[in-house]
Amino acid sequence: MTLSHGRPYLAIPGPSVMPDRVLAAMQRPAPNIYTGALHEMTETLFPDLRRVAGTAHHAAIYISNGHGVWEAALLNLLARGDRVLALVTGHFGRTFAATARALGAEVELIESDGAGPVDPARLEDRLRSDPGHEIRAVIACHVDTASTARADMAAYRAAIDACGHPAVLVADCIASMGCDRFEMDAMGVDVAITASQKGLMTPPGLGFLFFNECAAEARKRADMVTPYWDWTPRATPDLYYQYFAGTAPTHHLYALRAALDLIVEEGLENVWQRHARLAEAIWAAVAQWGREGEMRLGVRAAGDRSHAVTSIHLGAPDADRLRAWCEAETGVTFGIGLGRTPPEGWFRIGHMGHVNAHMVLGALGVIEAGLAALAIPHASGGVTAAARTLATA
């Protein structure tokens, strides 16, 4: 006998929980892709996508995951042999950089220890040593989904501007958009990318790319872009099929429309505040449990932590034991450790998108039960600390 029967809870950092309205929106016959209601609905997506990204500039949709829009951004910005500076805070920052290298760019890394973002002063120092402006792009994860460190994109823009460098600033917002505050134009980001399966509460399969005029100018000298990844016809199509370089991802678009409706109805500021408060409750629980034993948060400073996903150190093999117990005995699945040493000493809680207080408190209650059942050293009272945080925030 287990207590896992009932609705399971996938508390991983994507795919996130999909709202019933999103699931229901997909339950329909295939539409006419040539004219009519589908075309009209698609046009309504772009203003709301720009609102979520905080930009008045161009938006493009790809049938892809996040790795696909990594390639889209790089192919539209770079010529072969161009130098890219990658600000790396974890596994996905390294993978983004490796993608640029595989596409033919010369890639240089500035890495943090994963417990916080790259210091903007290190970026400024490196750019000041590049008087010939060989560095064409600076790429960074706004939130690295593995380390869960959040970067200050506005500070990176200030560092670039302080030395008058023309490098394009590219932000991977796959884990953060619709969860952590991100305002592309206000933060001075030239290209932002995200995907459908996290804060946008839509099944995996759509990638989104936003770019400004500075990036559009860089596109003119790019020599690696292929027809499918070219952002120009997608952002300024003459015909409907150019939005998607072929057949539209029809049912994903219906799901996205429903998800954007939910964000608009709640209000983006409220969405950000909800994620912040729920994240603070998780941090309070971990801090309390960690008064005894090995448990601790992966990111040191609260201001550097994601509001969408939290990385937690518990030690090997206890982290994997805890995850296995929670899934088998209670039906709650937590994320694996990625990019940490050793990875089996870590786990992650996804708290992005369609998540509320009782879901987070329930997940924390499951963790506390698992710690007790497995006799993993910890201080009691983590759930109480989380509840008090939500009651007083």
C-alpha positions as CSV (number, residue, x, y, z in Angstrom):
1,M,0.0,0.0,0.0
2,T,1.2,3.5,-0.8
3,L,-0.4,7.0,-0.4
4,S,0.4,7.9,-4.0
5,H,-3.0,7.1,-5.6
6,G,-4.8,10.2,-6.7
7,R,-3.7,13.0,-8.9
8,P,0.1,13.1,-9.1
9,Y,2.0,16.3,-8.7
10,L,5.0,16.9,-11.0
11,A,7.0,19.4,-9.0
12,I,9.9,19.5,-11.4
13,P,11.3,22.6,-13.3
14,G,9.4,21.9,-16.5
15,P,7.2,20.6,-17.9
16,S,5.2,22.5,-15.4
17,V,1.6,21.8,-14.2
18,M,-0.8,22.6,-17.0
19,P,-4.1,24.4,-16.0
20,D,-7.4,22.6,-16.8
21,R,-8.3,25.5,-19.2
22,V,-5.1,24.9,-21.2
23,L,-5.8,21.2,-21.5
24,A,-9.4,21.8,-22.4
25,A,-8.4,24.3,-25.1
26,M,-6.6,21.6,-27.0
27,Q,-9.5,19.2,-27.1
28,R,-11.0,20.1,-30.5
29,P,-10.8,18.9,-34.1
30,A,-8.0,20.1,-36.4
31,P,-8.8,23.6,-37.7
32,N,-8.6,25.1,-41.1
33,I,-5.0,26.2,-41.4
34,Y,-5.5,28.3,-44.5
35,T,-7.9,31.0,-43.4
36,G,-10.4,32.1,-40.7
37,A,-10.5,31.7,-37.0
38,L,-7.0,30.2,-36.5
39,H,-5.4,33.1,-38.3
40,E,-7.3,35.6,-36.2
41,M,-6.5,33.9,-32.9
42,T,-2.8,33.6,-33.8
43,E,-2.6,37.4,-34.3
44,T,-3.8,37.9,-30.8
45,L,-0.9,35.9,-29.3
46,F,1.9,38.4,-30.2
47,P,0.8,41.4,-28.2
48,D,0.4,39.3,-25.1
49,L,3.7,37.5,-25.7
50,R,5.4,40.9,-26.0
51,R,3.7,42.0,-22.8
52,V,5.1,38.9,-20.9
53,A,8.6,39.5,-22.3
54,G,8.4,43.3,-21.6
55,T,9.2,44.4,-25.1
56,A,7.7,46.5,-27.9
57,H,10.0,44.9,-30.4
58,H,9.8,41.8,-32.6
59,A,8.5,38.3,-31.6
60,A,8.9,35.0,-33.4
61,I,7.4,31.6,-32.6
62,Y,9.2,28.3,-33.4
63,I,8.1,24.7,-33.3
64,S,10.9,23.7,-31.0
65,N,12.1,23.3,-27.4
66,G,14.5,25.7,-25.7
67,H,17.5,24.2,-27.4
68,G,16.0,25.1,-30.7
69,V,15.6,28.7,-29.9
70,W,19.2,28.7,-28.6
71,E,20.2,27.8,-32.2
72,A,17.7,30.3,-33.6
73,A,19.2,33.2,-31.6
74,L,22.8,32.3,-32.4
75,L,22.3,31.6,-36.1
76,N,20.5,34.9,-36.7
77,L,23.2,36.9,-34.9
78,L,26.6,35.3,-35.8
79,A,28.9,34.7,-38.7
80,R,31.2,31.8,-38.6
81,G,34.2,32.4,-36.4
82,D,32.6,35.2,-34.5
83,R,33.6,35.4,-30.8
84,V,30.9,34.9,-28.1
85,L,31.3,35.6,-24.4
86,A,29.2,33.2,-22.3
87,L,28.4,34.1,-18.7
88,V,27.9,30.7,-17.1
89,T,26.2,29.9,-13.8
90,G,25.3,26.3,-14.3
91,H,24.7,23.3,-16.6
92,F,22.4,25.1,-19.0
93,G,24.8,28.1,-19.4
94,R,27.5,25.6,-20.3
95,T,25.2,23.9,-22.8
96,F,24.2,27.1,-24.4
97,A,27.8,28.0,-24.8
98,A,28.5,24.5,-26.3
99,T,25.8,25.1,-28.8
100,A,27.4,28.3,-30.0
101,R,30.7,26.5,-30.3
102,A,29.2,23.6,-32.3
103,L,27.6,26.1,-34.7
104,G,31.0,27.6,-35.5
105,A,31.5,30.4,-33.0
106,E,34.6,31.0,-31.0
107,V,33.3,30.8,-27.4
108,E,34.9,32.2,-24.2
109,L,33.4,31.4,-20.8
110,I,33.3,33.5,-17.6
111,E,32.0,31.1,-14.9
112,S,30.6,31.6,-11.4
113,D,30.7,28.9,-8.8
114,G,27.0,28.2,-9.4
115,A,26.0,29.5,-6.0
116,G,25.3,32.9,-7.5
117,P,25.5,34.8,-10.9
118,V,28.6,36.1,-12.7
119,D,29.7,39.4,-11.2
120,P,29.0,42.2,-13.8
121,A,32.4,43.7,-13.0
122,R,34.1,40.6,-14.6
123,L,32.1,41.2,-17.7
124,E,33.1,44.9,-17.9
125,D,36.8,44.0,-17.3
126,R,36.7,41.5,-20.1
127,L,35.0,43.8,-22.6
128,R,37.5,46.6,-21.8
129,S,40.2,44.2,-22.9
130,D,38.5,43.9,-26.3
131,P,39.2,47.2,-28.0
132,G,38.7,45.7,-31.4
133,H,35.2,44.6,-30.5
134,E,35.8,41.0,-31.6
135,I,33.2,39.8,-29.1
136,R,29.9,40.0,-31.0
137,A,27.5,38.6,-28.4
138,V,27.3,38.2,-24.7
139,I,25.0,35.2,-23.8
140,A,23.6,34.5,-20.3
141,C,20.9,32.5,-18.6
142,H,18.6,34.9,-16.7
143,V,17.9,31.8,-14.6
144,D,20.0,28.7,-15.0
145,T,17.4,25.9,-14.5
146,A,20.1,23.6,-13.0
147,S,21.9,25.9,-10.5
148,T,18.7,28.0,-10.1
149,A,20.9,31.2,-9.9
150,R,19.3,34.3,-11.3
151,A,21.4,36.9,-13.1
152,D,21.0,40.7,-13.1
153,M,20.5,41.3,-16.8
154,A,20.2,45.1,-16.3
155,A,23.6,45.1,-14.6
156,Y,25.1,43.2,-17.5
157,R,23.7,45.8,-19.9
158,A,25.2,48.5,-17.7
159,A,28.6,46.8,-17.8
160,I,28.4,46.6,-21.6
161,D,27.4,50.2,-21.9
162,A,30.1,51.4,-19.4
163,C,32.8,50.5,-21.8
164,G,31.0,51.4,-25.0
165,H,31.1,47.9,-26.4
166,P,28.6,47.0,-29.2
167,A,28.1,43.4,-28.2
168,V,24.6,42.1,-28.4
169,L,23.1,40.9,-25.1
170,V,21.2,37.6,-25.3
171,A,19.1,36.4,-22.3
172,D,18.0,32.8,-21.9
173,C,14.7,33.2,-20.1
174,I,13.5,29.6,-20.5
175,A,13.1,29.0,-16.8
176,S,12.2,32.5,-15.8
177,M,9.8,34.2,-18.2
178,G,6.3,34.4,-16.6
179,C,7.8,33.6,-13.2
180,D,10.7,36.0,-12.3
181,R,10.5,39.7,-13.2
182,F,12.0,40.1,-16.6
183,E,11.5,43.3,-18.7
184,M,13.5,43.0,-21.9
185,D,13.5,46.6,-23.0
186,A,13.9,48.1,-19.5
187,M,16.8,45.8,-18.8
188,G,18.5,46.5,-22.1
189,V,18.4,43.0,-23.5
190,D,18.7,42.7,-27.2
191,V,17.5,39.1,-27.7
192,A,15.4,37.1,-25.2
193,I,14.3,33.5,-25.7
194,T,11.9,31.2,-23.8
195,A,9.9,28.1,-24.2
196,S,6.3,27.0,-23.6
197,Q,6.6,24.4,-20.9
198,K,7.5,26.4,-17.8
199,G,6.1,29.7,-16.8
200,L,3.9,29.8,-19.9
201,M,2.1,26.6,-18.7
202,T,1.8,25.1,-22.2
203,P,3.0,21.6,-23.4
204,P,6.6,21.4,-24.5
205,G,7.0,22.1,-28.2
206,L,7.0,25.9,-28.7
207,G,10.0,28.2,-28.5
208,F,9.8,32.0,-28.5
209,L,12.3,34.6,-29.5
210,F,12.2,38.3,-29.1
211,F,14.7,40.7,-30.7
212,N,15.1,44.5,-31.0
213,E,16.5,46.6,-33.8
214,C,20.1,46.3,-32.6
215,A,19.8,42.5,-33.1
216,A,18.0,43.0,-36.4
217,E,21.0,45.0,-37.6
218,A,23.3,42.2,-36.5
219,R,21.2,39.8,-38.5
220,K,22.4,41.5,-41.7
221,R,25.9,40.1,-41.4
222,A,25.0,36.6,-40.0
223,D,26.1,33.9,-42.5
224,M,24.9,30.8,-40.7
225,V,21.2,31.2,-40.7
226,T,19.1,28.6,-42.6
227,P,15.5,29.1,-43.9
228,Y,13.8,27.3,-41.0
229,W,15.6,29.3,-38.2
230,D,15.5,32.7,-40.0
231,W,13.6,35.0,-37.7
232,T,12.8,37.7,-40.3
233,P,9.9,36.0,-42.1
234,R,8.5,34.7,-38.8
235,A,8.5,38.2,-37.2
236,T,7.3,40.0,-40.3
237,P,5.4,37.4,-42.4
238,D,3.8,38.1,-45.8
239,L,1.8,34.9,-45.5
240,Y,0.4,33.0,-42.5
241,Y,2.5,29.9,-43.0
242,Q,5.7,32.0,-42.7
243,Y,5.0,32.4,-38.9
244,F,5.9,28.8,-38.5
245,A,7.9,28.0,-41.7
246,G,5.1,25.6,-42.6
247,T,2.1,24.0,-40.9
248,A,1.1,25.8,-37.7
249,P,1.3,23.9,-34.4
250,T,-2.4,24.3,-34.1
251,H,-3.3,22.8,-30.8
252,H,-0.3,24.2,-29.1
253,L,-1.5,27.6,-30.2
254,Y,-4.9,27.1,-28.6
255,A,-3.2,26.0,-25.4
256,L,-1.0,29.0,-25.5
257,R,-3.9,31.3,-26.0
258,A,-5.6,29.9,-22.9
259,A,-2.4,30.2,-20.9
260,L,-1.8,33.8,-21.9
261,D,-5.4,34.5,-20.9
262,L,-4.7,33.3,-17.4
263,I,-1.6,35.5,-17.1
264,V,-3.5,38.5,-18.4
265,E,-6.4,37.9,-16.0
266,E,-4.1,37.6,-13.0
267,G,-1.9,40.5,-14.1
268,L,1.8,40.1,-14.7
269,E,2.8,42.0,-11.6
270,N,0.6,39.7,-9.5
271,V,2.1,36.6,-11.3
272,W,5.6,37.8,-10.3
273,Q,4.6,38.5,-6.7
274,R,2.9,35.1,-6.4
275,H,6.1,33.3,-7.5
276,A,8.2,35.4,-5.2
277,R,6.1,34.6,-2.1
278,L,5.9,30.9,-2.8
279,A,9.7,30.8,-3.4
280,E,10.3,32.5,-0.1
281,A,8.2,29.9,1.7
282,I,10.3,27.1,0.2
283,W,13.5,28.9,1.2
284,A,12.2,29.3,4.8
285,A,11.4,25.6,5.0
286,V,14.9,24.6,3.8
287,A,16.6,27.0,6.1
288,Q,14.7,25.5,9.1
289,W,15.3,21.9,8.1
290,G,19.0,22.7,7.5
291,R,19.6,23.8,11.1
292,E,20.5,20.1,11.6
293,G,22.0,17.8,8.9
294,E,23.3,18.7,5.4
295,M,20.3,20.4,3.8
296,R,21.0,23.8,2.3
297,L,20.0,26.0,-0.6
298,G,22.2,25.9,-3.7
299,V,22.2,29.7,-4.2
300,R,23.6,31.8,-1.3
301,A,21.9,35.2,-1.5
302,A,18.1,35.5,-1.7
303,G,18.4,38.2,-4.3
304,D,20.3,35.8,-6.6
305,R,17.7,33.0,-6.3
306,S,15.1,32.1,-8.9
307,H,11.5,32.4,-8.0
308,A,10.7,29.5,-10.4
309,V,12.9,26.7,-9.3
310,T,15.0,26.0,-6.2
311,S,18.1,23.8,-6.0
312,I,18.7,22.0,-2.7
313,H,21.7,20.1,-1.4
314,L,21.0,17.2,0.8
315,G,24.1,15.0,0.2
316,A,24.4,11.6,-1.5
317,P,22.7,9.3,-1.5
318,D,20.0,11.0,0.6
319,A,18.8,13.4,-2.1
320,D,18.0,10.5,-4.4
321,R,16.5,8.4,-1.6
322,L,14.2,11.3,-0.7
323,R,13.1,11.9,-4.3
324,A,12.4,8.2,-4.8
325,W,10.4,7.9,-1.5
326,C,8.3,11.0,-2.3
327,E,7.4,9.8,-5.8
328,A,6.6,6.2,-4.8
329,E,4.9,6.8,-1.5
330,T,3.1,10.2,-2.1
331,G,2.9,10.8,-5.8
332,V,5.0,13.9,-5.8
333,T,8.0,14.1,-8.2
334,F,10.9,16.4,-7.7
335,G,13.7,17.3,-10.1
336,I,17.1,15.7,-10.3
337,G,20.3,17.5,-9.6
338,L,22.0,18.8,-12.8
339,G,25.5,20.2,-13.1
340,R,26.3,19.7,-9.5
341,T,29.1,17.6,-7.9
342,P,28.0,14.9,-7.1
343,P,24.6,15.3,-8.9
344,E,22.9,12.6,-6.7
345,G,23.5,14.9,-3.7
346,W,21.1,17.5,-5.0
347,F,17.4,17.8,-5.9
348,R,15.2,20.6,-7.3
349,I,11.7,21.9,-6.6
350,G,9.9,23.4,-9.6
351,H,7.4,26.1,-8.5
352,M,6.7,27.7,-11.8
353,G,3.5,28.6,-13.6
354,H,0.2,27.2,-12.4
355,V,1.2,26.8,-8.8
356,N,-0.4,28.1,-5.6
357,A,0.1,28.0,-1.8
358,H,-1.6,24.7,-1.1
359,M,0.5,23.0,-3.8
360,V,3.7,24.3,-2.4
361,L,2.8,23.6,1.2
362,G,1.7,20.1,0.3
363,A,5.0,19.5,-1.5
364,L,6.9,20.7,1.5
365,G,4.8,18.5,3.8
366,V,5.8,15.5,1.6
367,I,9.5,16.4,1.9
368,E,9.2,16.7,5.7
369,A,7.4,13.3,5.8
370,G,10.1,11.8,3.6
371,L,12.9,13.2,5.8
372,A,11.3,11.6,8.8
373,A,10.5,8.3,7.1
374,L,14.1,7.9,5.9
375,A,15.6,9.1,9.1
376,I,17.6,11.8,7.2
377,P,19.0,14.3,9.8
378,H,17.0,17.6,9.8
379,A,15.5,20.1,12.2
380,S,11.7,19.9,12.6
381,G,9.4,22.7,11.7
382,G,10.1,23.4,8.0
383,V,6.5,23.4,7.0
384,T,5.6,25.6,9.9
385,A,8.3,28.1,8.8
386,A,6.9,28.1,5.3
387,A,3.4,28.6,6.5
388,R,4.4,31.5,8.7
389,T,6.2,33.1,5.7
390,L,3.1,33.0,3.6
391,A,0.9,34.3,6.5
392,T,3.1,37.3,7.1
393,A,4.6,38.2,3.7
